[in-house]
Amino acid sequence: GAAVPAQESPAKQMARVRLMEMAHFLAGAEKFSFTLRSGHDALQANGQKIEFGATRQVVVQRPDRVRIAYAGSDGHRELMLFDGRNITLFDAASAVYAQGPQPGDIDATVVHFVRDLRMKMPLAPMLMKAFPAELERRMLSIDYVEHTDILSQHAHHVAGRTGTVDFQVWIADGPRP
């Protein structure tokens, strides 16, 4: 388990415990999938903020398979595949296809994709076996928001902050967080 700072409230401690349970579960899973919904506000010239969003369908099969399908609210579509030998990218709007060699496992590929290729991959550490350590290293704060069933499953709603992103996760209650 994760070390829990003594000064944290019981709610913050619960949030940290639930988040780290999820991180360890994902790091140890042979295969898993999730949907990432993201949004950002864009300030318009007239001062109005308009929200834009995207959805990513992520499928991971260890040790060396990842599929990420991106769909932007503007209709933009992209696909990224990693098969243990190559990274393949396809941008539907511009009909651009690119492929490059990338032998190795998912952890090495995520580092290469983000650091070397400077490509965007929100929540990239979630794909890695090193996810728990990366989460502990990056997390600046954590809060327990609520216990909910809004997504038709009992879940813990947790909000956190790193140096570069604020995030919220809904962690399924039970043995498969």
Z-matrix of the N, CA and C atoms (Angstrom, degrees):
N
C 1 1.439
C 2 1.501 1 111.35
N 3 1.283 2 115.56 1 170.27
C 4 1.462 3 122.25 2 -178.53
C 5 1.511 4 110.29 3 -86.15
N 6 1.316 5 115.98 4 146.85
C 7 1.455 6 120.87 5 173.46
C 8 1.521 7 107.63 6 -68.60
N 9 1.321 8 116.55 7 134.99
C 10 1.457 9 121.31 8 -179.01
C 11 1.524 10 108.17 9 -110.84
N 12 1.333 11 117.49 10 117.23
C 13 1.465 12 119.79 11 178.56
C 14 1.522 13 111.09 12 -56.82
N 15 1.329 14 117.21 13 135.98
C 16 1.465 15 123.06 14 -175.12
C 17 1.527 16 112.26 15 -62.33
N 18 1.322 17 118.77 16 -30.39
C 19 1.453 18 121.60 17 -176.07
C 20 1.527 19 113.20 18 -78.59
N 21 1.321 20 119.07 19 -6.11
C 22 1.457 21 121.06 20 -178.97
C 23 1.520 22 111.12 21 -73.92
N 24 1.331 23 115.37 22 142.55
C 25 1.455 24 121.63 23 175.62
C 26 1.528 25 108.76 24 -67.94
N 27 1.343 26 116.60 25 162.71
C 28 1.470 27 118.81 26 176.70
C 29 1.534 28 112.63 27 -56.91
N 30 1.333 29 118.44 28 -36.56
C 31 1.474 30 120.88 29 179.21
C 32 1.523 31 110.69 30 -66.03
N 33 1.330 32 117.31 31 -42.51
C 34 1.469 33 120.56 32 178.49
C 35 1.528 34 110.24 33 -66.77
N 36 1.323 35 116.63 34 -38.62
C 37 1.462 36 120.17 35 176.92
C 38 1.522 37 110.89 36 -61.76
N 39 1.348 38 116.47 37 -43.25
C 40 1.463 39 120.19 38 178.80
C 41 1.531 40 110.17 39 -62.86
N 42 1.318 41 116.80 40 -42.37
C 43 1.470 42 120.52 41 179.36
C 44 1.520 43 110.40 42 -60.50
N 45 1.332 44 116.54 43 -45.87
C 46 1.471 45 120.87 44 -179.36
C 47 1.535 46 110.53 45 -63.23
N 48 1.315 47 116.93 46 -44.25
C 49 1.472 48 120.97 47 -179.72
C 50 1.523 49 110.47 48 -62.08
N 51 1.338 50 117.89 49 -47.72
C 52 1.468 51 121.20 50 -179.46
C 53 1.527 52 110.98 51 -62.53
N 54 1.336 53 116.69 52 -43.85
C 55 1.461 54 120.42 53 -179.40
C 56 1.527 55 110.90 54 -62.96
N 57 1.321 56 117.14 55 -42.63
C 58 1.460 57 119.88 56 -179.10
C 59 1.533 58 111.23 57 -72.10
N 60 1.345 59 118.07 58 -32.55
C 61 1.472 60 119.79 59 173.04
C 62 1.528 61 109.76 60 -59.35
N 63 1.343 62 115.98 61 -44.74
C 64 1.466 63 120.16 62 178.81
C 65 1.528 64 110.25 63 -62.74
N 66 1.342 65 117.04 64 -45.02
C 67 1.465 66 121.07 65 -177.97
C 68 1.532 67 110.84 66 -60.78
N 69 1.310 68 117.60 67 -44.43
C 70 1.469 69 121.04 68 179.52
C 71 1.529 70 110.83 69 -67.69
N 72 1.337 71 116.96 70 -38.67
C 73 1.464 72 120.27 71 177.73
C 74 1.527 73 110.48 72 -61.10
N 75 1.347 74 117.20 73 -48.57
C 76 1.463 75 120.49 74 -179.90
C 77 1.529 76 111.79 75 -65.50
N 78 1.322 77 117.32 76 -40.63
C 79 1.466 78 120.67 77 -179.49
C 80 1.523 79 111.44 78 -62.09
N 81 1.331 80 116.90 79 -30.84
C 82 1.458 81 120.74 80 -178.55
C 83 1.519 82 114.54 81 -94.46
N 84 1.321 83 116.95 82 -5.84
C 85 1.469 84 120.46 83 -176.23
C 86 1.527 85 110.87 84 -76.48
N 87 1.323 86 116.82 85 135.90
C 88 1.462 87 121.87 86 176.79
C 89 1.527 88 110.63 87 -70.59
N 90 1.339 89 115.35 88 -37.15
C 91 1.461 90 119.25 89 175.98
C 92 1.521 91 108.68 90 -150.80
N 93 1.340 92 114.82 91 148.33
C 94 1.450 93 121.26 92 177.35
C 95 1.522 94 108.57 93 -163.02
N 96 1.323 95 114.59 94 165.03
C 97 1.455 96 120.11 95 176.16
C 98 1.517 97 108.53 96 -143.55
N 99 1.317 98 115.87 97 156.98
C 100 1.454 99 120.66 98 176.39
C 101 1.519 100 109.18 99 -156.97
N 102 1.318 101 114.63 100 163.23
C 103 1.461 102 122.33 101 175.51
C 104 1.512 103 107.63 102 -112.64
N 105 1.316 104 115.72 103 129.00
C 106 1.466 105 122.55 104 178.21
C 107 1.520 106 107.40 105 -109.79
N 108 1.324 107 116.10 106 119.56
C 109 1.460 108 121.10 107 174.39
C 110 1.515 109 107.30 108 -108.58
N 111 1.315 110 116.32 109 124.44
C 112 1.460 111 120.49 110 -179.26
C 113 1.512 112 109.89 111 -125.90
N 114 1.312 113 115.46 112 157.04
C 115 1.447 114 120.57 113 178.51
C 116 1.511 115 110.69 114 -149.73
N 117 1.310 116 115.29 115 156.24
C 118 1.458 117 120.49 116 174.38
C 119 1.521 118 108.66 117 -147.98
N 120 1.319 119 115.59 118 149.50
C 121 1.453 120 121.53 119 177.18
C 122 1.517 121 108.88 120 -94.06
N 123 1.318 122 115.86 121 136.72
C 124 1.468 123 121.75 122 176.38
C 125 1.527 124 107.80 123 -115.38
N 126 1.320 125 115.49 124 120.79
C 127 1.453 126 121.22 125 179.27
C 128 1.522 127 109.42 126 -74.84
N 129 1.332 128 116.35 127 122.64
C 130 1.456 129 122.08 128 -179.24
C 131 1.529 130 110.10 129 -86.57
N 132 1.307 131 116.83 130 163.67
C 133 1.470 132 122.35 131 -179.20
C 134 1.526 133 111.77 132 -58.27
N 135 1.337 134 117.37 133 -29.78
C 136 1.467 135 120.31 134 -179.42
C 137 1.523 136 113.22 135 -86.20
N 138 1.349 137 117.19 136 4.20
C 139 1.456 138 121.86 137 177.99
C 140 1.513 139 114.78 138 93.84
N 141 1.317 140 117.99 139 -8.48
C 142 1.461 141 121.74 140 178.78
C 143 1.521 142 110.32 141 -77.64
N 144 1.341 143 115.73 142 141.44
C 145 1.461 144 120.97 143 173.93
C 146 1.523 145 108.26 144 -97.90
N 147 1.330 146 115.59 145 131.41
C 148 1.456 147 121.25 146 177.16
C 149 1.522 148 107.77 147 -120.94
N 150 1.340 149 114.96 148 133.16
C 151 1.461 150 119.72 149 -178.43
C 152 1.527 151 110.59 150 -89.05
N 153 1.328 152 115.70 151 134.78
C 154 1.456 153 123.67 152 173.63
C 155 1.519 154 107.23 153 -119.34
N 156 1.309 155 116.74 154 148.73
C 157 1.448 156 119.18 155 -176.22
C 158 1.512 157 113.30 156 -139.49
N 159 1.311 158 113.50 157 173.71
C 160 1.458 159 121.14 158 178.25
C 161 1.519 160 108.39 159 -153.83
N 162 1.327 161 114.54 160 157.29
C 163 1.460 162 121.74 161 175.09
C 164 1.517 163 107.67 162 -127.38
N 165 1.320 164 115.59 163 136.50
C 166 1.460 165 121.34 164 174.54
C 167 1.522 166 107.86 165 -122.90
N 168 1.322 167 116.00 166 127.48
C 169 1.455 168 122.42 167 173.17
C 170 1.523 169 106.20 168 -98.98
N 171 1.319 170 116.37 169 118.01
C 172 1.462 171 121.80 170 -174.34
C 173 1.525 172 109.63 171 -116.07
N 174 1.337 173 116.00 172 128.90
C 175 1.463 174 122.23 173 176.62
C 176 1.527 175 107.30 174 -126.09
N 177 1.329 176 115.93 175 127.05
C 178 1.466 177 122.32 176 -178.99
C 179 1.516 178 109.10 177 -121.97
N 180 1.338 179 116.28 178 132.69
C 181 1.461 180 121.75 179 172.61
C 182 1.517 181 106.81 180 -134.31
N 183 1.315 182 116.54 181 111.98
C 184 1.459 183 121.20 182 -176.42
C 185 1.521 184 110.47 183 -75.66
N 186 1.303 185 118.15 184 148.15
C 187 1.465 186 125.24 185 12.39
C 188 1.528 187 114.65 186 -94.67
N 189 1.346 188 118.44 187 -8.39
C 190 1.469 189 116.44 188 -165.36
C 191 1.527 190 115.24 189 -148.52
N 192 1.325 191 117.62 190 35.32
C 193 1.467 192 119.39 191 179.35
C 194 1.528 193 109.64 192 -132.46
N 195 1.348 194 116.39 193 128.03
C 196 1.465 195 122.56 194 176.18
C 197 1.522 196 108.62 195 -141.94
N 198 1.315 197 115.48 196 139.01
C 199 1.466 198 122.09 197 173.55
C 200 1.521 199 107.39 198 -132.29
N 201 1.347 200 116.79 199 125.15
C 202 1.460 201 121.67 200 177.43
C 203 1.524 202 108.06 201 -127.33
N 204 1.329 203 115.47 202 116.82
C 205 1.464 204 121.51 203 176.53
C 206 1.521 205 107.88 204 -105.98
N 207 1.323 206 116.60 205 123.07
C 208 1.460 207 123.90 206 -176.88
C 209 1.523 208 109.69 207 -106.74
N 210 1.335 209 116.61 208 135.25
C 211 1.461 210 122.11 209 174.79
C 212 1.521 211 107.94 210 -135.27
N 213 1.333 212 116.37 211 112.81
C 214 1.455 213 121.10 212 178.96
C 215 1.511 214 111.49 213 -86.37
N 216 1.336 215 116.71 214 156.27
C 217 1.461 216 120.45 215 179.28
C 218 1.527 217 111.81 216 -64.02
N 219 1.332 218 116.64 217 -17.80
C 220 1.472 219 121.22 218 178.18
C 221 1.534 220 112.33 219 -87.78
N 222 1.342 221 117.30 220 4.74
C 223 1.459 222 121.15 221 179.71
C 224 1.517 223 114.05 222 93.39
N 225 1.336 224 117.75 223 -6.63
C 226 1.462 225 121.50 224 -179.79
C 227 1.534 226 109.50 225 -65.46
N 228 1.330 227 117.02 226 135.92
C 229 1.465 228 122.97 227 -179.35
C 230 1.521 229 109.78 228 -128.81
N 231 1.338 230 115.64 229 136.86
C 232 1.464 231 122.32 230 176.09
C 233 1.521 232 108.85 231 -139.16
N 234 1.321 233 115.18 232 156.60
C 235 1.458 234 121.24 233 176.27
C 236 1.522 235 108.10 234 -137.53
N 237 1.336 236 116.90 235 133.10
C 238 1.462 237 122.75 236 175.33
C 239 1.524 238 107.20 237 -124.01
N 240 1.334 239 115.79 238 128.99
C 241 1.461 240 122.11 239 177.83
C 242 1.516 241 109.45 240 -125.36
N 243 1.324 242 115.71 241 140.88
C 244 1.458 243 121.86 242 171.09
C 245 1.516 244 106.21 243 -129.69
N 246 1.337 245 115.95 244 127.25
C 247 1.464 246 119.95 245 -174.95
C 248 1.530 247 113.92 246 -120.43
N 249 1.322 248 117.19 247 16.92
C 250 1.455 249 120.53 248 -179.50
C 251 1.516 250 113.43 249 90.27
N 252 1.317 251 116.53 250 -12.17
C 253 1.466 252 121.66 251 178.40
C 254 1.525 253 111.90 252 -125.36
N 255 1.347 254 116.22 253 -36.68
C 256 1.458 255 121.45 254 -174.48
C 257 1.523 256 111.18 255 -138.82
N 258 1.339 257 114.94 256 155.24
C 259 1.461 258 122.12 257 165.41
C 260 1.522 259 105.45 258 -104.09
N 261 1.314 260 116.61 259 130.01
C 262 1.461 261 122.30 260 178.67
C 263 1.518 262 108.12 261 -121.80
N 264 1.335 263 116.14 262 131.83
C 265 1.455 264 122.31 263 178.45
C 266 1.520 265 109.06 264 -123.87
N 267 1.334 266 115.28 265 140.28
C 268 1.456 267 120.14 266 176.28
C 269 1.516 268 108.54 267 -136.31
N 270 1.324 269 116.82 268 126.32
C 271 1.458 270 123.96 269 176.70
C 272 1.525 271 106.30 270 -110.52
N 273 1.333 272 116.96 271 109.04
C 274 1.465 273 121.64 272 -174.25
C 275 1.524 274 112.57 273 -66.15
N 276 1.340 275 117.74 274 -38.35
C 277 1.469 276 120.41 275 -176.08
C 278 1.524 277 112.36 276 -62.68
N 279 1.311 278 116.23 277 -41.97
C 280 1.460 279 119.28 278 -178.69
C 281 1.524 280 112.36 279 -100.88
N 282 1.323 281 116.82 280 3.32
C 283 1.464 282 122.47 281 -179.04
C 284 1.528 283 111.34 282 51.81
N 285 1.337 284 115.23 283 43.95
C 286 1.461 285 121.36 284 179.19
C 287 1.524 286 108.86 285 -104.20
N 288 1.328 287 114.27 286 131.25
C 289 1.460 288 122.87 287 179.56
C 290 1.521 289 106.46 288 -124.46
N 291 1.316 290 116.35 289 131.30
C 292 1.469 291 119.71 290 177.17
C 293 1.522 292 108.56 291 -138.84
N 294 1.331 293 114.24 292 145.58
C 295 1.446 294 119.56 293 178.10
C 296 1.512 295 108.48 294 -143.68
N 297 1.331 296 115.59 295 138.50
C 298 1.454 297 120.57 296 177.86
C 299 1.508 298 110.03 297 -141.63
N 300 1.326 299 116.61 298 152.17
C 301 1.462 300 119.88 299 179.83
C 302 1.522 301 111.18 300 -68.15
N 303 1.318 302 116.04 301 138.35
C 304 1.462 303 121.86 302 174.96
C 305 1.518 304 108.24 303 -156.31
N 306 1.330 305 115.81 304 79.20
C 307 1.460 306 117.89 305 177.12
C 308 1.529 307 110.01 306 -73.79
N 309 1.311 308 115.87 307 153.58
C 310 1.456 309 119.53 308 176.00
C 311 1.505 310 112.54 309 125.26
N 312 1.331 311 114.16 310 -167.62
C 313 1.454 312 119.76 311 -176.73
C 314 1.524 313 110.74 312 -95.46
N 315 1.330 314 115.24 313 -179.25
C 316 1.458 315 121.34 314 -176.59
C 317 1.522 316 111.59 315 -64.64
N 318 1.334 317 118.57 316 -42.60
C 319 1.464 318 120.47 317 -178.15
C 320 1.529 319 110.95 318 -58.32
N 321 1.329 320 116.99 319 -47.78
C 322 1.467 321 120.56 320 -179.71
C 323 1.529 322 110.83 321 -64.72
N 324 1.307 323 116.91 322 -35.71
C 325 1.459 324 121.27 323 -179.03
C 326 1.526 325 111.36 324 -69.99
N 327 1.327 326 117.29 325 -40.82
C 328 1.468 327 120.28 326 177.50
C 329 1.525 328 109.99 327 -61.39
N 330 1.313 329 117.22 328 -45.33
C 331 1.473 330 120.86 329 178.06
C 332 1.525 331 110.06 330 -60.22
N 333 1.320 332 117.68 331 -46.84
C 334 1.465 333 121.96 332 179.56
C 335 1.534 334 111.06 333 -60.92
N 336 1.319 335 116.68 334 -45.74
C 337 1.464 336 122.46 335 -177.02
C 338 1.535 337 110.82 336 -61.42
N 339 1.334 338 116.56 337 -46.05
C 340 1.469 339 120.96 338 -175.20
C 341 1.526 340 112.05 339 -82.71
N 342 1.326 341 117.07 340 -48.26
C 343 1.464 342 120.26 341 -174.39
C 344 1.522 343 112.50 342 -80.00
N 345 1.324 344 117.03 343 -50.55
C 346 1.460 345 120.41 344 -173.84
C 347 1.529 346 112.94 345 -81.40
N 348 1.342 347 116.54 346 -44.89
C 349 1.458 348 119.97 347 -178.80
C 350 1.536 349 112.41 348 -85.99
N 351 1.323 350 116.29 349 -13.79
C 352 1.474 351 123.02 350 -179.85
C 353 1.526 352 111.78 351 56.58
N 354 1.313 353 115.01 352 41.85
C 355 1.465 354 121.74 353 178.64
C 356 1.530 355 108.57 354 -96.83
N 357 1.323 356 115.91 355 153.23
C 358 1.460 357 121.32 356 178.30
C 359 1.517 358 110.06 357 -83.62
N 360 1.325 359 115.49 358 133.01
C 361 1.455 360 122.14 359 174.90
C 362 1.529 361 106.41 360 -148.78
N 363 1.350 362 116.84 361 84.23
C 364 1.464 363 119.32 362 -178.67
C 365 1.526 364 111.96 363 -53.98
N 366 1.314 365 114.99 364 138.14
C 367 1.463 366 123.28 365 -179.87
C 368 1.523 367 113.06 366 57.17
N 369 1.322 368 116.19 367 31.68
C 370 1.465 369 121.82 368 -178.97
C 371 1.528 370 113.37 369 -50.18
N 372 1.342 371 119.80 370 -39.89
C 373 1.466 372 118.47 371 -179.61
C 374 1.527 373 114.21 372 -58.89
N 375 1.346 374 118.18 373 -22.45
C 376 1.475 375 120.27 374 178.95
C 377 1.518 376 112.34 375 -60.39
N 378 1.325 377 117.50 376 -23.30
C 379 1.455 378 121.54 377 -177.80
C 380 1.524 379 112.48 378 -82.70
N 381 1.318 380 116.55 379 -14.37
C 382 1.460 381 121.84 380 -169.11
C 383 1.526 382 112.95 381 -94.26
N 384 1.333 383 115.43 382 150.22
C 385 1.460 384 120.02 383 171.29
C 386 1.531 385 110.11 384 -64.93
N 387 1.331 386 116.40 385 -25.01
C 388 1.465 387 122.10 386 179.15
C 389 1.531 388 112.15 387 -83.10
N 390 1.344 389 118.37 388 11.41
C 391 1.456 390 121.96 389 -176.20
C 392 1.533 391 113.42 390 -53.78
N 393 1.341 392 120.51 391 -48.45
C 394 1.473 393 118.45 392 -179.08
C 395 1.526 394 113.11 393 -58.04
N 396 1.319 395 117.53 394 -44.40
C 397 1.470 396 120.74 395 -179.92
C 398 1.527 397 111.05 396 -66.33
N 399 1.334 398 117.02 397 -41.40
C 400 1.469 399 120.75 398 178.19
C 401 1.521 400 110.86 399 -63.24
N 402 1.308 401 117.31 400 -40.41
C 403 1.458 402 121.78 401 179.25
C 404 1.523 403 110.69 402 -64.13
N 405 1.311 404 117.16 403 -46.81
C 406 1.472 405 121.16 404 178.36
C 407 1.523 406 110.88 405 -60.58
N 408 1.322 407 116.99 406 -40.13
C 409 1.463 408 121.57 407 -177.70
C 410 1.524 409 111.93 408 -68.90
N 411 1.326 410 116.97 409 -37.95
C 412 1.461 411 121.38 410 -172.82
C 413 1.526 412 114.78 411 -91.20
N 414 1.322 413 118.18 412 -25.99
C 415 1.460 414 121.21 413 -171.09
C 416 1.531 415 111.67 414 -71.93
N 417 1.329 416 115.47 415 124.48
C 418 1.460 417 121.57 416 177.95
C 419 1.522 418 111.64 417 -94.83
N 420 1.340 419 117.15 418 -36.34
C 421 1.459 420 120.55 419 178.57
C 422 1.520 421 109.52 420 -152.89
N 423 1.332 422 114.26 421 159.92
C 424 1.453 423 121.09 422 -178.05
C 425 1.522 424 107.96 423 -147.46
N 426 1.334 425 116.69 424 141.94
C 427 1.462 426 121.77 425 178.22
C 428 1.520 427 109.66 426 -139.05
N 429 1.332 428 115.45 427 143.56
C 430 1.455 429 121.34 428 173.10
C 431 1.521 430 106.33 429 -90.75
N 432 1.324 431 117.27 430 120.34
C 433 1.458 432 121.34 431 -177.09
C 434 1.527 433 110.40 432 -87.83
N 435 1.345 434 116.37 433 -54.80
C 436 1.460 435 119.42 434 -177.02
C 437 1.528 436 110.26 435 -172.12
N 438 1.331 437 114.19 436 163.23
C 439 1.455 438 121.39 437 167.13
C 440 1.523 439 104.65 438 -97.94
N 441 1.320 440 117.70 439 128.87
C 442 1.458 441 120.72 440 -171.25
C 443 1.522 442 111.40 441 -140.91
N 444 1.318 443 115.32 442 163.91
C 445 1.462 444 120.79 443 169.87
C 446 1.527 445 108.91 444 -130.04
N 447 1.317 446 116.31 445 26.31
C 448 1.458 447 122.22 446 -176.65
C 449 1.530 448 112.82 447 -61.52
N 450 1.305 449 118.12 448 -26.45
C 451 1.464 450 121.77 449 179.84
C 452 1.528 451 110.99 450 -98.82
N 453 1.328 452 116.69 451 25.66
C 454 1.469 453 124.22 452 179.10
C 455 1.522 454 112.82 453 64.55
N 456 1.318 455 116.25 454 22.93
C 457 1.465 456 121.98 455 175.07
C 458 1.518 457 106.82 456 -153.12
N 459 1.317 458 117.20 457 139.73
C 460 1.461 459 119.36 458 177.65
C 461 1.522 460 108.79 459 -62.78
N 462 1.323 461 115.45 460 130.58
C 463 1.461 462 120.10 461 -175.41
C 464 1.527 463 111.00 462 -149.25
N 465 1.322 464 114.45 463 156.71
C 466 1.459 465 122.84 464 173.99
C 467 1.516 466 107.71 465 -99.58
N 468 1.322 467 116.44 466 121.34
C 469 1.462 468 122.73 467 178.82
C 470 1.530 469 106.63 468 -92.50
N 471 1.335 470 115.56 469 117.51
C 472 1.459 471 123.05 470 -175.46
C 473 1.520 472 108.91 471 -124.83
N 474 1.323 473 116.87 472 139.51
C 475 1.467 474 121.76 473 177.65
C 476 1.524 475 108.77 474 -122.80
N 477 1.317 476 116.32 475 138.28
C 478 1.461 477 120.47 476 -178.80
C 479 1.514 478 111.60 477 -141.58
N 480 1.328 479 114.22 478 171.29
C 481 1.460 480 121.06 479 178.36
C 482 1.518 481 109.48 480 -137.62
N 483 1.333 482 114.23 481 139.63
C 484 1.456 483 120.75 482 168.50
C 485 1.521 484 106.00 483 -115.56
N 486 1.316 485 117.90 484 -173.47
C 487 1.455 486 120.78 485 178.64
C 488 1.515 487 113.23 486 -68.84
N 489 1.335 488 117.12 487 -17.94
C 490 1.461 489 119.76 488 -175.49
C 491 1.522 490 114.70 489 -124.49
N 492 1.329 491 118.70 490 -11.77
C 493 1.464 492 119.18 491 -175.16
C 494 1.528 493 111.00 492 -149.02
N 495 1.320 494 114.89 493 143.47
C 496 1.460 495 122.04 494 167.47
C 497 1.523 496 105.64 495 -98.30
N 498 1.323 497 117.83 496 138.93
C 499 1.461 498 119.59 497 -177.83
C 500 1.515 499 111.15 498 -139.74
N 501 1.322 500 114.83 499 156.68
C 502 1.452 501 122.85 500 172.04
C 503 1.521 502 107.35 501 -130.48
N 504 1.313 503 116.10 502 140.46
C 505 1.459 504 120.64 503 175.65
C 506 1.517 505 108.38 504 -133.79
N 507 1.312 506 114.50 505 148.65
C 508 1.452 507 122.22 506 173.73
C 509 1.512 508 105.27 507 -112.58
N 510 1.327 509 116.83 508 112.05
C 511 1.456 510 122.99 509 -173.11
C 512 1.536 511 108.52 510 -103.66
N 513 1.320 512 116.03 511 119.69
C 514 1.457 513 120.64 512 -177.80
C 515 1.521 514 110.47 513 -56.29
N 516 1.312 515 115.22 514 136.52
C 517 1.465 516 122.28 515 175.63
C 518 1.516 517 107.40 516 -75.49
N 519 1.318 518 117.59 517 144.74
C 520 1.451 519 120.29 518 176.04
C 521 1.522 520 112.73 519 112.96
N 522 1.322 521 117.22 520 -164.74
C 523 1.462 522 122.12 521 -171.79
C 524 1.524 523 114.84 522 -76.09
N 525 1.341 524 118.24 523 -10.91
C 526 1.471 525 120.93 524 -179.26
C 527 1.537 526 109.41 525 -122.47
N 528 1.348 527 115.42 526 77.50
C 529 1.472 528 118.72 527 -174.82
C 530 1.524 529 111.96 528 -69.57
